[in-house]
Amino acid sequence: MYLDYRGPTHPASALTAMPVTLVEWIWSGGLRSDGVTVKAGLARDSSAVHLLVSTSNDLSEPIVVGPVIASQEINNRYVAFPVEGLEPDTIYYYAVEADGEVDRSRLGKFHTLTDGPFSFTFGVSGCARTASNGSVFETVRDHDPLFFVFNGDLFYEDIDVNDPDLFREAYTRI
């Protein structure tokens, strides 16, 4: 019956989800030649959240952005870090630090834009079921796109009341 109403699923990934210790999710966006914005959802409240940004994947000699507060009552533990003054056409790595603990399991990477024309890979997908773990996401990652757009249907929860908390809860399970 599920297949009749919802359709087939894509093959599941063999990878297992990483345990959440500090950061539930982290994304980068608003990419430019000299900056980026990084947003994250934390698993617990913290009065001192920083973003570490480095040209090395060991986060040595980082640019430190923050602190900001992550509070369930104030911002649902969602934090944003505008990062400025970066070099064009450079690979950077980033991770969140809260109360002195760095979550290296959610290490992110972005490549700043060049100041002129250039070639790049653009990834697009959509229609993922709630908490899906499809191998398609591994394929996207393996192509190392400069941009990735998830263009809809991040979850299928059929929420029929206008309650922001229900939508936030659904997003945390994606």
C-alpha positions as a printed NumPy array, in Angstrom:
array([[  0.   ,   0.   ,   0.   ],
       [  2.839,   2.4  ,   0.812],
       [  4.254,   2.071,  -2.707],
       [  0.818,   2.682,  -4.256],
       [  0.295,   5.962,  -2.403],
       [  3.819,   7.262,  -1.855],
       [  5.86 ,   5.665,  -4.618],
       [  9.184,   3.852,  -4.453],
       [ 12.057,   5.041,  -2.319],
       [ 15.585,   5.48 ,  -3.534],
       [ 18.236,   3.016,  -2.305],
       [ 19.251,   3.517,   1.31 ],
       [ 22.766,   4.553,   2.197],
       [ 25.043,   2.073,   3.923],
       [ 26.32 ,   4.924,   6.107],
       [ 24.894,   5.29 ,   9.581],
       [ 23.879,   8.624,  11.008],
       [ 26.471,  10.296,  13.183],
       [ 25.494,  10.647,  16.824],
       [ 24.486,  14.133,  17.887],
       [ 26.638,  15.526,  20.661],
       [ 26.555,  19.271,  20.138],
       [ 25.395,  20.205,  16.622],
       [ 22.258,  18.664,  15.113],
       [ 22.732,  20.252,  11.683],
       [ 24.93 ,  22.851,  10.02 ],
       [ 24.642,  24.562,   6.621],
       [ 26.547,  27.225,   4.749],
       [ 24.97 ,  29.618,   2.269],
       [ 24.986,  33.158,   0.946],
       [ 28.378,  32.355,  -0.555],
       [ 30.447,  35.213,  -2.009],
       [ 34.072,  35.737,  -2.99 ],
       [ 34.809,  37.309,   0.405],
       [ 32.326,  35.663,   2.771],
       [ 29.614,  33.201,   3.649],
       [ 26.863,  32.726,   6.207],
       [ 26.824,  29.565,   8.322],
       [ 23.731,  28.479,  10.248],
       [ 23.447,  25.648,  12.753],
       [ 20.991,  24.012,  15.109],
       [ 22.421,  23.037,  18.477],
       [ 21.36 ,  20.146,  20.665],
       [ 21.606,  22.142,  23.894],
       [ 21.578,  25.678,  25.201],
       [ 24.873,  27.569,  25.275],
       [ 25.744,  31.14 ,  26.147],
       [ 29.017,  31.085,  24.177],
       [ 28.757,  29.621,  20.666],
       [ 31.523,  30.345,  18.149],
       [ 32.188,  29.356,  14.571],
       [ 35.749,  28.325,  13.716],
       [ 36.771,  28.851,  10.071],
       [ 40.123,  27.739,   8.683],
       [ 41.856,  26.915,   5.412],
       [ 42.977,  23.67 ,   7.073],
       [ 40.667,  20.747,   7.864],
       [ 42.278,  20.473,  11.31 ],
       [ 40.918,  24.007,  11.967],
       [ 44.377,  25.345,  12.792],
       [ 44.73 ,  29.131,  12.991],
       [ 40.977,  29.672,  12.728],
       [ 39.004,  32.802,  12.167],
       [ 36.702,  32.873,  15.199],
       [ 33.21 ,  34.307,  14.725],
       [ 30.937,  34.959,  17.692],
       [ 30.02 ,  34.458,  20.409],
       [ 26.3  ,  34.066,  19.962],
       [ 23.712,  32.542,  22.266],
       [ 21.871,  29.304,  21.556],
       [ 18.739,  29.149,  23.675],
       [ 15.605,  27.077,  23.289],
       [ 13.555,  29.995,  24.612],
       [ 15.227,  32.767,  22.584],
       [ 16.101,  31.252,  19.188],
       [ 15.188,  27.54 ,  19.289],
       [ 18.964,  26.932,  19.491],
       [ 19.356,  28.117,  15.88 ],
       [ 22.448,  30.265,  15.4  ],
       [ 23.818,  32.237,  12.431],
       [ 27.341,  33.398,  11.714],
       [ 28.095,  35.934,   8.976],
       [ 31.736,  35.409,   7.996],
       [ 33.515,  38.32 ,   6.278],
       [ 36.99 ,  39.09 ,   4.966],
       [ 37.693,  35.742,   3.298],
       [ 39.957,  35.209,   0.287],
       [ 38.399,  34.525,  -3.136],
       [ 38.701,  31.065,  -4.717],
       [ 39.74 ,  29.417,  -1.448],
       [ 38.571,  26.258,   0.319],
       [ 37.577,  26.775,   3.948],
       [ 36.545,  24.326,   6.671],
       [ 34.304,  25.198,   9.591],
       [ 32.918,  23.801,  12.834],
       [ 30.893,  25.019,  15.789],
       [ 32.378,  25.452,  19.239],
       [ 30.108,  25.802,  22.261],
       [ 31.308,  26.275,  25.82 ],
       [ 34.81 ,  25.241,  24.761],
       [ 33.758,  22.026,  22.966],
       [ 34.332,  21.79 ,  19.178],
       [ 31.996,  19.473,  17.257],
       [ 34.373,  18.08 ,  14.627],
       [ 31.843,  15.415,  13.605],
       [ 29.905,  18.135,  11.763],
       [ 32.956,  19.661,  10.035],
       [ 31.773,  21.638,   7.019],
       [ 33.522,  22.857,   3.884],
       [ 32.898,  25.605,   1.334],
       [ 34.827,  27.155,  -1.544],
       [ 34.598,  30.921,  -1.919],
       [ 33.728,  32.282,  -5.34 ],
       [ 36.262,  33.821,  -7.675],
       [ 35.975,  37.448,  -8.697],
       [ 35.518,  36.573, -12.372],
       [ 33.912,  33.851, -14.514],
       [ 34.575,  30.23 , -13.546],
       [ 33.18 ,  26.72 , -13.931],
       [ 31.523,  24.817, -11.116],
       [ 29.241,  21.903, -10.304],
       [ 25.688,  22.591,  -9.147],
       [ 23.758,  19.887,  -7.269],
       [ 19.96 ,  19.746,  -7.017],
       [ 17.587,  17.287,  -5.391],
       [ 14.224,  17.107,  -3.72 ],
       [ 11.495,  14.888,  -2.374],
       [ 13.189,  13.233,   0.577],
       [ 11.074,  11.397,   3.07 ],
       [ 11.344,  12.35 ,   6.724],
       [ 14.592,  10.997,   8.183],
       [ 15.527,   9.399,   4.855],
       [ 19.058,   8.17 ,   4.427],
       [ 19.289,   7.81 ,   0.671],
       [ 22.457,   6.929,  -1.165],
       [ 21.575,   9.721,  -3.596],
       [ 22.976,  12.186,  -1.036],
       [ 26.31 ,  10.345,  -1.086],
       [ 26.35 ,  10.689,  -4.873],
       [ 25.729,  14.423,  -4.624],
       [ 28.517,  14.763,  -2.036],
       [ 30.912,  12.688,  -4.182],
       [ 30.465,  15.207,  -7.021],
       [ 31.595,  17.976,  -4.617],
       [ 29.205,  20.668,  -5.898],
       [ 29.978,  24.294,  -5.2  ],
       [ 26.233,  24.816,  -4.706],
       [ 23.561,  22.408,  -3.575],
       [ 19.873,  23.269,  -3.61 ],
       [ 17.265,  21.093,  -1.977],
       [ 14.246,  22.373,  -3.84 ],
       [ 11.409,  21.088,  -1.753],
       [  9.709,  18.334,   0.16 ],
       [ 12.295,  18.012,   2.902],
       [  9.784,  15.947,   4.827],
       [  6.322,  14.47 ,   4.445],
       [  4.58 ,  15.117,   7.731],
       [  1.161,  16.352,   6.558],
       [  1.073,  19.033,   9.255],
       [ -2.365,  20.596,   9.017],
       [ -2.191,  23.23 ,  11.772],
       [ -0.325,  26.514,  11.682],
       [  2.095,  25.71 ,  14.499],
       [  5.737,  26.752,  13.933],
       [  6.934,  24.344,  16.633],
       [  5.494,  21.37 ,  14.711],
       [  7.314,  22.46 ,  11.549],
       [ 10.582,  23.011,  13.448],
       [ 10.262,  19.555,  14.963],
       [  9.763,  18.035,  11.513],
       [ 12.855,  19.839,  10.184],
       [ 14.986,  18.425,  12.991],
       [ 14.147,  14.896,  11.808],
       [ 15.21 ,  15.372,   8.177]])
